């Protein structure tokens, strides 16, 4: 039978701390928006974040994710030359201006898709990875399921309008976060580039915030007549990174200004705090019948809380750990949980795991611990 004990830790609590006063988020002239803390995944402000919308060229974040994954796995190489199909060459909308029978590399196509938002570059990459765009769309939906994008469905790689091609602000924030987290080098290398020249044609990045705010280092614009003007942006100040999703603005200038308002609000009134690093000892637990008498209990990954400035001082952490803990114990084995509360409300919960393995002890030590357990 499993027994548990509860340990209350008060090292986050300062009784005299005043409650943070946070004004409501700014009123934005858009169809939907979401501001999210990158580290914690916590929402800071939102409006219609789960409403179904047309993503337009924001779709290309998913296309980029799959291409980056193919590069990471060695299925593609940056200097690999990609053939340009007639479909890619003739596609409507924004273009990189690739041409059939003219060599173009994966790296050039990535610049064309991300910086110039070229539909032609996007289709060429989709065909390079999936064989054709229809197969690539199936890969997009499979990846969406893996990332937990439960309200998204993709019909193409570019974001050209289709009734069955849709997503939500919440899913887009999750997708943007996944790309920055899983492919940080590619994100830094490509998404902050302000202009790109191909085929003697120079085009600027449509993300105006790259010029207006030095802290913004990506991410992607989108526009169709029905979707309006859309922008996902990511900005980092000190250790805090915010992801902003703005959908359905009236024009290009407004999607930038409304995104800037949202980011400024988040940085002004909220802060992201690293509570525990991965593998940092939270508790040292007694182990029975093992080669070691104790094992550190820790979190498997970094844990952050995003809260109004001043609120973190009043956070209380309560841990519940498994007892008795009997060897053998595997590294990463759950051994309890830690719950974070603010003014009695749960704001976060994480599983505690064994920081390393503990092998079963010798015969006599196991007998001795069996007696100790019987006497408890």
Buried (B, 14 or more C-beta within 10 A) or exposed (E): EEEEEEEEEEEBEEEEEEEBEBEEBEEBEBBBBBBBBBBBEBBBBBBBBBBEBBBBBBBBBBBBBBBBBBBEEEEBEEEEEBEBBEBBBEBEBBBBBBEEEEEBBBBBBBBBBBBBBBBBBBBBBBBBBBEEBEEBBEBBBEBBEEBEBEBBBBBBBBBBBEEEBBBBBBBBBBBBBBBBEBBEEBBEBBBBBEEBEBBEEEBBBBBBBBEEBEBBBBBBBBBBEEBBBBBBBBBBBEEBBBBBBBBBBEEBEBBBBBBBBBBBBBBEBBBBBEBBEEBBEBBEBBBBBBBEBEBBBBBBEBBBBBBBEBBBBBBBBBBBBBBBBBBBBEEBBEBBBBBBBBEEEEBBEBEBBBBBBBEBBEEEBBEBBEEEEEEE
